Amino acid sequence: MQRQLKAIAPLGPEPNPPPLPRAQHAVTVQASSPIEAGAYVKIALISDIHGNLAALKAVLADAAQFKVDRVACLGDCATLGPKPCEVLAVLREVASPLILGNHDEFLLDPSLLQTYTHAPVIVASVAWCRRQLHDTDLTWLASMVRQETISLGDQGNLLLFHGSPTSPMQDILASHTDAEVDALIGEADATLMACGHTHLQMVRQHRGRLIVNPGSVGMPFVAYVQGREPELMAHAEYGIVQADSGGVSVTLRRVPVDPRLALADLMDSDLPLAPTLRHHYSSLL
């Protein structure tokens, strides 16, 4: 089930920004590279949580049944949702590494937001989030990194970033040509690359490597936004990377979120986006 958020200004960037459900569904893509014996690794990829505590808890509960070795967060943790402090507290306990997203950077340098969007409700919601955070939260956000590489044993490595290897504000899409992807990833190289930012799940093969986007935990989109009004889906999204003697695989998961829990978090919130989000979750009851 999905609803268009008519009252909300675009969550995504304006065109050409400067660089800088009831059932669960899974799609698995198996790499075709030669296989050698190696250590077993299983990593949950989460991204774009956007202050949605109910969705984050649903994803972590789902990931627990697969006994993942670690949870890697690809950024955009706190803004736009009603529970920024609580989300950061959970991530401090469970996630490593944590990649700096553009919305995380907006909290550290508010002037950057104007290079991304002028939508009043987004600007106001980011400012609201900043007011909720403690100095310790901001210090912790400042410790996040733009890129991280994780070894997959004999199966190569996993490169993590938010938008592209060079900017957290750039999009890598399934619709991009090979030449466009070449320009976006530049000199970066890895067996598997993982990004977020677009709020769209994706796995694509690019010149022998896999590029995966686990989608959005807190605000999964129906379609690419690019400055238009977003249409949210009812579930939360994440991915699982597994590397073992059988190769490297990526599983994209969609997890139901109880709208009653999401509404409880929104009930008394003065977050500027709260009325729109309350309407969205109320429509799912």
C-alpha positions in Angstrom: 0.0 0.0 0.0 1.3 3.4 -0.8 0.2 7.0 -0.4 1.3 10.3 -2.0 2.3 13.0 0.4 0.5 16.0 -1.2 1.2 18.2 1.7 4.9 17.7 1.8 7.5 19.5 -0.3 10.1 17.5 -2.1 12.3 15.4 0.2 14.9 14.9 -2.5 17.1 17.4 -4.1 16.1 19.9 -6.6 17.1 18.9 -10.1 20.9 19.0 -10.7 22.1 19.8 -7.2 25.7 20.8 -6.8 28.1 17.9 -5.8 28.9 17.7 -2.3 2.9 -4.2 3.4 1.8 -7.1 4.9 4.3 -9.7 3.5 8.0 -9.4 3.4 9.7 -9.6 0.0 13.2 -10.6 -0.9 15.3 -10.4 -4.0 18.6 -12.2 -4.1 21.4 -11.5 -6.7 24.3 -14.0 -6.8 27.6 -12.7 -8.0 29.2 -14.8 -10.8 32.9 -14.2 -9.9 35.1 -17.3 -9.3 34.7 -18.7 -5.9 37.5 -19.5 -3.4 37.2 -20.8 0.1 37.0 -18.0 2.6 35.5 -16.7 5.8 31.8 -16.4 6.3 30.5 -12.7 6.5 26.9 -11.5 6.8 26.3 -7.7 7.0 23.0 -5.9 7.3 22.9 -2.6 5.3 20.6 0.1 6.6 20.2 3.6 5.2 18.0 6.7 5.3 16.3 6.1 8.6 15.2 9.8 9.0 14.3 9.7 12.6 11.7 6.9 12.2 12.2 4.8 15.3 9.4 2.4 14.7 10.8 1.5 11.3 14.3 1.1 12.6 13.1 -1.3 15.3 11.2 -3.4 12.8 14.3 -3.7 10.5 16.6 -4.6 13.4 14.2 -7.2 14.6 14.0 -8.7 11.1 17.8 -8.7 10.7 18.2 -10.4 14.0 16.7 -13.6 12.7 19.4 -13.9 10.1 22.2 -13.6 12.7 24.1 -10.9 10.9 27.7 -10.2 12.0 27.2 -6.4 11.9 24.9 -3.6 10.9 26.4 -1.0 8.6 24.6 2.3 8.4 24.8 4.3 5.1 23.7 7.7 6.6 20.8 10.1 6.9 19.9 9.0 10.4 18.0 11.6 12.3 16.3 14.4 10.3 12.6 14.6 9.1 11.2 12.0 11.6 9.9 12.5 15.1 12.5 10.5 17.1 16.0 11.8 16.1 17.7 11.4 19.5 16.2 7.9 20.1 17.3 6.7 16.6 20.9 8.0 17.2 20.9 6.2 20.6 20.0 2.9 19.0 22.5 3.3 16.2 25.3 4.0 18.7 24.6 0.6 20.2 24.2 -1.5 17.1 25.8 0.1 14.0 29.3 0.1 12.8 30.5 1.6 10.6 28.3 4.7 10.2 28.6 6.7 7.0 27.9 10.4 6.9 24.9 11.2 4.8 23.9 14.6 3.4 21.2 15.1 6.0 23.7 14.2 8.8 26.0 16.9 7.3 23.1 19.4 7.3 23.0 19.1 11.1 26.7 19.8 11.3 26.7 22.7 8.8 23.2 24.2 8.3 24.4 26.3 5.4 24.8 23.2 3.2 21.0 22.6 3.2 20.5 25.6 1.0 22.6 24.0 -1.7 20.2 21.0 -1.7 16.6 22.3 -1.2 14.7 25.4 -0.4 11.5 23.6 0.5 10.2 25.3 3.6 8.9 22.2 5.4 12.2 20.4 4.9 14.3 23.3 6.0 12.0 23.7 9.1 12.1 20.0 9.9 15.9 19.8 9.7 16.1 22.9 12.0 13.6 21.2 14.4 15.8 18.1 14.5 18.9 20.1 15.2 17.2 21.7 18.2 16.3 18.2 19.6 19.9 17.0 19.6 22.4 17.3 22.4 26.0 18.4 22.0 27.0 14.7 22.4 24.8 13.7 19.5 26.4 16.3 17.2 29.8 15.3 18.3 29.0 11.7 17.5 27.6 12.7 14.1 30.9 14.5 13.4 32.7 11.2 14.0 31.0 9.6 11.1 33.0 8.9 7.9 32.3 9.5 4.2 33.5 6.1 3.1 34.4 2.8 4.7 35.7 -0.5 3.3 34.9 -3.9 4.8 36.8 -7.0 3.9 34.7 -9.9 2.5 37.5 -12.3 2.9 38.5 -14.2 -0.2 35.5 -12.7 -2.0 37.0 -9.2 -2.1 35.7 -6.1 -0.3 32.6 -3.9 0.3 32.9 -0.2 -0.2 30.3 1.9 1.7 29.2 5.5 0.9 26.0 7.5 1.0 25.4 9.0 -2.4 28.4 8.4 -4.6 32.1 7.9 -3.6 32.7 11.6 -4.2 29.5 13.3 -2.9 26.7 12.4 -0.4 24.3 14.4 -2.6 24.8 12.5 -5.9 22.4 9.7 -7.0 23.4 6.3 -8.5 20.3 4.9 -10.2 19.3 1.7 -12.1 18.5 3.9 -15.0 22.0 5.4 -15.3 24.1 4.4 -18.3 27.4 2.7 -17.7 29.2 5.9 -18.7 27.1 7.9 -16.1 28.0 5.4 -13.4 31.7 5.5 -14.4 31.6 9.3 -13.9 29.8 8.9 -10.5 32.1 6.3 -9.0 35.3 7.7 -10.4 38.4 5.8 -9.4 36.7 3.9 -6.6 36.8 0.2 -6.9 35.4 -2.8 -4.9 33.8 -6.1 -5.4 30.6 -4.7 -4.0 29.6 -1.0 -3.5 26.7 0.0 -1.3 25.0 3.4 -1.3 21.8 5.0 -0.1 20.4 8.5 -0.7 17.8 7.8 -3.4 15.4 5.9 -1.1 15.1 3.3 -3.8 16.2 -0.3 -3.5 18.5 -1.4 -6.3 21.1 -4.0 -7.3 22.9 -3.6 -10.6 26.0 -5.2 -12.1 28.5 -2.6 -13.4 31.6 -3.8 -15.2 31.9 -6.9 -13.1 31.1 -5.4 -9.7 27.8 -5.2 -7.9 26.3 -1.9 -6.7 23.5 -2.2 -4.1 21.2 0.3 -2.5 19.3 -1.2 0.4 16.5 1.4 0.1 15.2 3.5 3.0 14.4 2.3 6.5 12.3 5.3 7.4 10.9 6.8 4.1 11.0 4.3 1.2 9.9 6.0 -2.1 7.8 4.5 -4.9 9.8 6.3 -7.6 12.8 8.6 -8.1 11.9 12.1 -6.6 14.3 14.6 -8.2 12.6 17.6 -6.7 9.0 16.3 -7.0 6.6 15.2 -4.3 7.5 11.8 -2.9 5.2 8.9 -2.6 5.9 6.7 0.4 5.4 3.0 0.8 4.1 1.3 3.9 7.1 -0.9 4.7 10.7 -0.4 5.8 13.6 -1.5 3.6 17.1 -2.8 4.2 19.6 -5.3 2.7 21.8 -8.1 3.7 25.2 -8.9 2.1 26.6 -12.4 2.5 30.0 -13.6 1.5 31.2 -17.2 2.0 32.7 -20.1 0.0 29.7 -20.0 -2.2 30.3 -16.4 -3.3 28.8 -13.0 -2.6 25.1 -12.4 -2.5 22.8 -9.5 -1.8 19.3 -9.8 -0.4 16.9 -6.8 -0.4 14.2 -7.0 2.3 10.9 -5.2 2.9 9.6 -5.3 6.4 6.1 -4.3 7.6 5.9 -1.4 10.1 3.1 -1.2 12.6 1.4 2.1 11.8 0.1 2.3 15.4 3.7 2.5 16.7 4.6 5.1 14.1 1.6 7.2 15.1 2.4 6.9 18.8 5.8 8.5 18.0 4.1 11.3 16.1 1.2 11.9 18.4 2.5 14.9 20.4 5.3 15.9 18.1 5.7 19.5 16.9 7.9 18.3 14.0 6.9 20.4 11.0 6.4 17.2 8.9 4.3 15.5 11.7 0.9 16.3 10.2 1.8 14.8 6.9 3.3 11.7 8.4 0.4 11.3 10.7 -1.9 11.3 7.7 0.3 8.7 5.9 0.3 6.3 8.8 -3.4 6.8 9.7 -4.3 5.8 6.1 -2.6 2.4 6.7 -4.8 1.5 9.7 
